[in-house]
Amino acid sequence: MSKTDRTRFVISNVKVIGEWDWTKPQKCMVCILEIKENDDVVYCPYCYHPAHREHLLEWLHVKGKCPHCQHPLREEELLTSLEGMF
């Protein structure tokens, strides 16, 4: 696997807190179904996990927090892309 296939999430220069393998299919953190190429996807700005927009909006309406990291979350905070984040 090439270096560009993986992205590491780093809190500081010393501690790696997670790793995302871009070669694996992404799954919606709400419905757990695979995210397809033309799906409307959003990302949590705190844990960067993806979700189908409509699924996460419905979840937030009821729970008000990310289903993955449990951080309080509002619709205005959702990311539509991770481009340039790392």
Secondary structure as the mmCIF struct_conf table of DSSP 4:
data_model
#
loop_
_struct_conf.conf_type_id
_struct_conf.id
_struct_conf.beg_label_comp_id
_struct_conf.beg_label_asym_id
_struct_conf.beg_label_seq_id
_struct_conf.end_label_comp_id
_struct_conf.end_label_asym_id
_struct_conf.end_label_seq_id
HELX_RH_3T_P HELX_RH_3T_P1 LYS A 3 ASP A 5
STRN STRN1 ARG A 6 VAL A 10
BEND BEND1 ILE A 11 VAL A 14
STRN STRN2 VAL A 16 ASP A 21
TURN_TY1_P TURN_TY1_P1 TRP A 22 THR A 23
BEND BEND2 LYS A 24 LYS A 24
HELX_LH_PP_P HELX_LH_PP_P1 PRO A 25 GLN A 26
STRN STRN3 LYS A 27 LYS A 27
TURN_TY1_P TURN_TY1_P2 MET A 29 CYS A 31
HELX_LH_PP_P HELX_LH_PP_P2 LEU A 33 LEU A 33
STRN STRN4 GLU A 34 GLU A 34
HELX_LH_PP_P HELX_LH_PP_P3 ILE A 35 LYS A 36
TURN_TY1_P TURN_TY1_P3 GLU A 37 ASN A 38
BEND BEND3 ASP A 39 ASP A 39
STRN STRN5 VAL A 41 TYR A 43
TURN_TY1_P TURN_TY1_P4 PRO A 45 CYS A 47
STRN STRN6 PRO A 50 HIS A 52
HELX_RH_AL_P HELX_RH_AL_P1 ARG A 53 VAL A 62
TURN_TY1_P TURN_TY1_P5 LYS A 63 LYS A 63
STRN STRN7 LYS A 65 LYS A 65
TURN_TY1_P TURN_TY1_P6 PRO A 67 CYS A 69
STRN STRN8 PRO A 72 PRO A 72
HELX_RH_3T_P HELX_RH_3T_P2 GLU A 75 GLU A 77
STRN STRN9 LEU A 79 LEU A 79
BEND BEND4 THR A 80 THR A 80
TURN_TY1_P TURN_TY1_P7 GLU A 83 GLY A 84
#
